[in-house]
């Protein structure tokens, strides 16, 4: 019975809610309208207008309490990482003075910047030409951290990302008086070839690596938020 219910009722219904954008709101509006009419007639018939207002007040209070408890539980799951299936005791990286970030996701970047504050002094954003405008928009909103945009013309060029990271580690970090032991490389964004290039440079210079996990909706499986960075062990 459960298998039949999941296959012919639950899954088709959830798929319609996700894939047909107007289905959920229209269905909800119809059901709410019917419920309001039924309750209004029943309440005013049984106990008069005063009794009806009292019941509506109780329902409103219950709704508020439910929403509050749901949000509280969601935040606890987010902090523990249960929405991702990651261990709650996953090791977090050290806070760093310098951050090399493969930029394609603004939410992940803001999570990383927030995590490394107030220690963070300088951030190198490795970007493709398509992402330079978005990166510049983030930079304009963050005043207390210095940024450098490092463009990569080919998002599938591993060597270009490797050379860029090498230049940062060998020259630019020291120019800003940041030792490599206080530099973090974030591999959340970028393409896989870019990630490989950055990781190879990190292994060469002994630079620590982190990743910003995403929180996914349980039904749509789309990202809905981020978690604090986790440390990536290379050795």
Order of alpha helices (4+ residues) and beta strands (2+ residues): alpha-alpha-alpha-alpha-beta-alpha-beta-alpha-beta-alpha-beta-alpha-beta-beta-beta-beta
